[in-house]
Amino acid sequence: MSEQTTQSKEEGLLDALRVVIDPEIGMNVIELGLVRDTDIGEDSAHITMIMTTPFCPYAPQLLEQTRRTAQEFLGVPTTIEMGLEMWDP
C-alpha cells in the first residue's frame, strides 16, 4: 500500500473515530487525545489508545466501541490495545 493511501486511511480513520464519545467527559476519543497509535496494514489494523484515568469504568466499552468503529471503517480485522501512559489534558 502506498504511503499516501495509508495516510489517507489513517486520516479517515481518525475522523471516523470522532463518533466514539467518552460518556463521563462528553468529548470524543480524538479530541481527548486518547488514540495514541494506529497501524493499518493491507489485511489488518491495530490501535493503541489510553484512558483518561487508570481505572476508567468505561474502559472496556470505549476500547470495544473504538475497535468496532475502526474495523467497520477500514473493512479489515482490527485489534486494540490499552496503552499505559498517563493522560494529560
Secondary structure by P-SEA (a helix, b strand, c coil): ccaaaaaaaaaaaaaaacccccccccccccccccccbbbbcccbbbbbbbcccccccaaaaaaaaaaaaaaaaaccbbbbbbbcccccc
